[in-house]
């Protein structure tokens, strides 16, 4: 196939530039938003017994818009939230990302929320991220690499990590506060599953770059005779 560079002109340059951008954009990670809480309701998030606490959605103050507001009001205990409305093929994703706001109180133990993956038979895998900043919204991320996860104390099932990833649910643990304080508050927003990138074949990238380079050279040297690319 022959492409006459002189005939491409401005429209051809624009076409190649668009193709180049599309090609280079391929392979970037996409994301599936689980919940941004902007509709003002809990959207299937539930408290997991036997732990006590409060769970609701605030209409404003999130990052931005609404956010899920969790309070652990049992000193020495935990508050677990689980997205029970849907199971996911988590194996299709690299990991989970969310925005978090940890409120501060005097005499209280503060830590970032722990992330949970729930299997259909009661299996629970847990990841404990490093603590994030307090009293400000910050974005957290946990990879679905099995080496980062362990069976939670409450886990009652026997599913493997791979089986949970194939058909699992997501959730969070709000850590216990100190007995002196008796309450811990955490805001969670923009819970998102981050997809695995699908790389574009390198041959297509190189071909597109080559065609774009020829057009750039032709426009820089317009007096030269017409060039053709095989």
Secondary structure, DSSP 8 states (H G I E B T S, - for coil): --EEHHHHHHHHHHHHHHHHHHHHHTTS--EEEEE--TTSS-TTEEE-TT---EEEEESSSSSSS-EEEEEE-STT--EEEEE-S--B-GGGEEEEEEEEEE---TT------EEEEE-TTS-EEEE------SSS-EEEEEE--GGG-EE-TT------HHHHHHSBEEEEEE----TTT--EEEEEEEEEEEE------HHHHHHHHHHHHHHHHHHH-TTS---EE-
